[in-house]
Amino acid sequence: MTIAVTGATGQLGRLVIDALISRGAAPGEIVAAVRDTTKAAELAARGVQVREADYNRPETLTSAFAGVDRLLLISGNEVGKRLPQHTAVVSAAQAAGVGFLAYTSILRADTSTVGLAPEHKASEEVIASSGIPYAFLRNGWYTENYGASFGSALSTGAFVGSSGEGRIAAATRADYAEAAAAVLLSGEPGVYELGGDAFTMAELAAEVSRQTGTPVVYRDLPVAEYQAILVSAGLPEGYAGLLADTDLKIVDGELDTDSDDLPRLIGRPVTPLPDAVAALLKN
């Protein structure tokens, strides 16, 4: 059985390949489908097949998926361009005769009001209508999303945002990668709502403070003020607005879930927040 992972040199893709191998997949039966093959030398050295697969160049995709039995489509990172990119991948998978397709989506993609959700919902619809047996890996927030804020929080004494007391069922990339590997190896179709043990931003701040000995709090801001801070930090205004709006959706519970799909798939408890924070502080 041959398993392909798109975006295999990315942060999640590399972890999925690690998890596949640790769960018994032979490196030679794994295809790392990547935009830039020069960045995949380490994977090739491990015996993984490396093939060019550029979402923006559909002519590279069908050959990349030749002989592939199961495919993981890791969603693209270009917001606003993902639907045509994902559609090209699905079309190539159909042409190559792929027998199972897993897709990294977002929590409750079919009903979510988070600004990132519409592209995921539309992508899911393309996959569902393709005729290929599928699994939707509806990943919650990544704990690593907050790692970039640790430095400024420790220097200023505060995390800032607009999520109030909303709870975030975040998990680590490694947790989500293990879940993807488990689904790829089982080939079990389904819709999986994936998330960890929920926390508030105040609880995250308290954990960072506990581990570092530096007093850190969470300061809740009006959404316009938070967006302005993100812009001043160098984010494009549109993307800053999207992130600020996501914080408001956290208040409404959009990034929380009580599903046990993630620990059930990985066969262990999701990485606890203290462990996740400790790993981020080392980086």
N, C-alpha and C positions, 0 to 999 in steps of 0.2 A: 504494500500500500504506500502510495506517495502522497505526502502532505505538503502543500505550499502555504507560505506565509508572506503576504504582501507587507511592504514597509518594514522588511526584516532587519534593516540596520537602524531603525528607530528605537526609542527607549522601550516601548512595549514589545515590538517585534523581536528584539534580541532576547528578551525575557521569555517570550513564548517558545522560541527555539530551545532555550535552556531547559524549560519545563518539559517540552516534548522529549528531549534526550534523557532527562532525569527520570521520566516515566516510562522509558524503555524503547522509544523510537530510535531506529538506526539513523545516524547522521546522513548516510547516503540515500535515505528515503525521504529526506526533507529538502524542499526547494525554498531557498531564500530569494523571493522575488523583490528586486530592489531597483530603484531609479538609477543609482550610481554604483556599478559593480566594483569600482575601485575602493569603495568604503566597506566592502564585504570580505576583505582578505582573511580576516580572522575566522570568519565562518567557513570559508573555503578550506582553510587549514585544518579545520575540525572534521572535514569530510562532507560538509553540507553542499548540496548543489546550489550554485549561484547563477541566477538568470536575470537579465534585464527586464524590468516591468515598470514602465512609466505611465501613471494614470493619464497624463496629458498626451501620450503618444500611443493610441490604441493599437497601432501596428505591432508594438512590442509585446502585447498582452497574450494573444492567442498562443504564440510560440512559447511564452513563459509558462503557460498552463498545460502544455502538451504532456499527456500521460499522467496528469494530476488526478488523484481520486478525491481528495478533500482539500478545500481551500479556505483559508482565513483571510477575509477582506478587512484589514485594519483601516478604519475610516481616515480619509485624507485630512490634512490640517489646514487646508486653504478654505476658510469659511466663505461661502458664497459660490464656490466652484465645485463643491463635493458631489452634488447630484450628477452632473455629466461625467465626472471622473468615475464614480461608482457604477453608473450605468454602463460605461465602457468596460469595466471589469466584469460585470455580470454577463454582458454580451460575449466577451471573450471566453468566459467560463462555459457558457452554453456551447459555443463553437468548438471548444476543446473537449467537450463531453465530461466535464467535472461532475462528480456524483453527489457532492455535498458541499454546501457553502455556509460558513459561519461569518457573521458580520458584527463588528463592535459598534454598538449603538449607544443610546442614552436612556436612563431610567424612564419607563413608561412613555416611550417615544410617541405612541399613538395618541396620547392624551395630554402630554406635557405642554405647559405654556412657556417653558424656558426658551429663550431666543435661539438657542442652538438646536432645538428639537425638530423644527420643520424639515431641515435637510435630511435628518436621520429618518423621520417618518416617511418621507418620499423615497428614500433609498430602500427602506424596508419594503415598501410597496412594489418597487421594481423587482426586488429579489423574490417576493412572494408570488409574483406573476410570471416568474421566469421558468417555472416547472422544475427547478433544481431543489431537491430537499434542502432545508435550511435550518439554521439556528440563529436567533438574535441574542447576542450577548449585550444586554442593556446595562452597560457599566455606569455606576454612580460616579461621584466626584473622586478624583485621585487625591490622596493625602499629600502627594508631592506637589500638587498645585499651590500649596501654602509655603513650600520650602523657600521660594524666592523672597518671601516677606519676612523670613526669620531675622535676617541681618538688620533691616530697618526697624523691626519691632524691638529687637534687643538694644538698638542704639537710641530709639526714641521712647521706649518703655510702653509701646502700644501697637497692637494690630488695629487696623482701621477697616471699616466696611459698612454695609447697610443691611446685614442679615439679622440684626436684632437677636432674639433668643431662638431663632430657627435652628433646627437640627440637621446635621449633614452626615449622611451615612457613607462616609468616604472609606476607601480601602487603598492599599498600596498597589502600585503597578504589578508587583510580583504576585499579589493575590489574584488580580484580574488575569494575569498571564497564565497562572496555573489553571484557572477556570477555563480559559480558552483551550489550553492543551488537553484538558480532560474531555471537553466536548469534541474536539477534533479526533481524539483517539477513540471515543465511543461512537462517534457518528450519529449521536442521538438528536433528532430534530426537536425543536421547541423554542419557547421564548423564555429567557432567563433574566429575571430582575436581580441585578447584582449590586450589593452594597455591604458595608461593614457596620460596626457598632457606632451608632450616631453620637455626635458631639456638637456642642455649640462653639462658637468662636471664643466665648469667655472661657470655656473649658479647655480649649486648645491653648489659649494664652496662659492659663493657670499651669498647664503641664509644661510648657516651655519655661515658665518662671521657676517651677519646681526643679527641673533638671539643670538649669543654668545658674540658679541662685540670683538671677537678675529679675527684679520686679517687672512684670509685663502684664498689661491689662488689655481688654478689648474695648475700643471706643467706637460706638455706633454713630454713624453720620447720615445726614440727609443724602439721598442718592445722587443729587447733582454735585454735592461737595465731594463725594467719594469718586465720582466719575472724573472730576477735575483733577483730583490727586493722581489718578491712574494716567491721565493725559500728561500731567507734569512729569510723571515717571518715564515717559517716552512711548506709551502705547498710542496707537492710532485712535482718533476720537470715536470712530464707529465701534471698534473692538472694545474700547474702554466702556462705552455705553452698554454693550452686550454683557460685559462682566458685571457692571453695576446693576443692571436689570436682573441678572441671575441672582445676585444677593437678595433682591426683593423677593424673588421667587422662593428662595430658601425660607424666608419668613412664612410663606404659604405651604411649606412642607414638600416642595417639588424635588428636593434632593435628599429626601429621607425615604426609607423603605423598611418594612418589617419582614421582607422576604428572607428566607434562609437558603436561597439558591446558591449563594457564594460559598458558605462553609460546607454545604452538602456536596458541591462539585469538587472542592479541593480536598475534602476529607479531613479537615482540621478547622479549628477556630480561625477566623479572620485575624490578621495581625493587629494586636491591641494598639491603641493610640500611644501609650508610653513607648512602645518599641518603635513605632513609626517615627515619632518625634526624635527619639535617640538617633535613629539612622539619618534623619535629615540634619541634625545638628553636627554630624560628623562630616557632612559634605560642604 
